[in-house]
Amino acid sequence: MDQRTTVHSLPTAPREFGFWMDGAWHGGRDLFERRSPGHGVPVTRIPKCTPADLNAAVAAARRAFEDRSWAGLSGAERAGVLLRTAEILRRRRDEIAYWEVLENGKPISQARGEIDHCIACFEVGAGAARLLHGDSFNSLGDGLFGMVLREPVGVVGLITPWNFPFLILCERVPFILASGCTMVVKPSEVTSATTLILGEILAEAGLPKGAYNVVTGSGRSIGQALTEHPDVDMLSFTGSTAVGRSVVHAAADTNFKKLGLELGGKNPIVVFADADLEDAADGAAFGISFNTGQCCVSSSRLIVDARVADELETILSAKMKKIVVGDPLDEATQVGAITTDAQNQTILSYIEKGKAEGARVLTGGGAMSLGKGSYIEPTLFSGVTRKMAIATDEIFGPVLSSFRFETAEQAIQLANDTVYGLAASVWSKNIDTALAAARRIRAGRMWVNCIMAGGPEMPLGGFKQSGWGREAGTYGVEEYTQVKSVHIELGKRSHWIK
Ligand code: NAP
């Protein structure tokens, strides 16, 4: 069968989930019904957990941490569980991708690619579990020896957003587990299914009970309670900068839990005159349209040398017009549905603001009607100036704002002209130009002549208001540890009291 013409079918009835705690499903709660953003039909029913459920989940994670059933294993044993998880994910890849599409609205082919990335995360996490180590100081004189131990932080709370529910989860869970920590996860209420399914998979892979727990419900109730929980040692939050700020306050007002924050972005894509413009245009079209632009690392500000700006915008508009927007369950679809009604309204209102503020629509510029679900045309604005809302705000949709520069210095200034610092991309065939820009742009992830490339070996995270700390790779594992200095005196003590 020609894969490109296959449209997968919708479930006949919504799938009902329990929440996952202490190695088992728990039901009997009020349920939140999620409708598929691409089709408007009910697809899942998810428990609304109570504060008592949260306390029980944190207690399970605490017990699993303190009894050493996970932290007490060797790195090799922890790696074994993570590698078995990768194997099971490989087997269940299409099923997980399907639920991801139904709740999120992303295209099915993209969702499968994301699960492949998640498998890689578990494999890299397994390697990191074996390689995690401390340090020693043999430089303190013959009478003293110093060791630095890396110890797991303890119980981690993990809060994830709806745009990449499984991918963002898997960029964190293997590394949290590699460190020896246990956890309680709170996914977005609208995209909880795959986070719950991972509980069952980790159990099959041999993870001890209580090491991975999932509480479901809204951010304002159960998410907020997790950030305030006094028995959570660290909180890893991925989401908006606004909620990130409230997480910092919650930690300060309770137990000073350690924080990891991965927040918003307004990411530049800087194109110099000597770039391959066809490549740069393709990168820009992909960078703003991937996941309908609901992507923290979307390249949402095109900063282009004025000498080639008209040419680049022409090539880019033509490419953006060709993007296949459609049913997320259709194999041919490149851009699916907007995930929530609220986000749909936000994106459309920014498009209207851009028009009202005088920017010129080169392509797109509105909603698309497919008869059901919420879809928006990939949109390119030209003639954007620094103070416009579409220049400064994270829109989190397929809306690209184009700026022009005359000198390399102006390009760097424009790229850094944002409160965020999550990611950036630079296009030039001159290594001096590209590397100088890569060094000076303040962002946690840089791409040169590419965009959104890389794997879970490389750290992710933001500068400025895009967050604190790093996830993935060995840097990511280390975030979930703390270091302890151990001082060992050798030989006879030199006495204080003579
Ligand atoms: P959000 O509203 O901040 O929500 C993120 C998560 O926090 C969800 O699980 C949400 O639960 C929960 N939450 C909401 N209010 C909360 C509160 N008061 N206390 C604790 N938790 C709370 O963000 P979003 O709209 O889902 O996601 C979009 C944002 O995430 C964008 O700004 C994007 O840039 C950012 N993001 C960043 C990265 C990164 O790696 N830097 C990756 C992806 C997304 P409910 O959804 O159930 O309310």
Residues whose N, C-alpha, C, O or C-beta is under 5 A from the ligand:
A	BS01	NAP	I159 T160 P161 W162 K186 P187 S188 E189 V190 G217 S218 G219 R220 G223 Q224 T227 T238 G239 S240 T241 V243 E262 L263 G264 G265 C296 S466
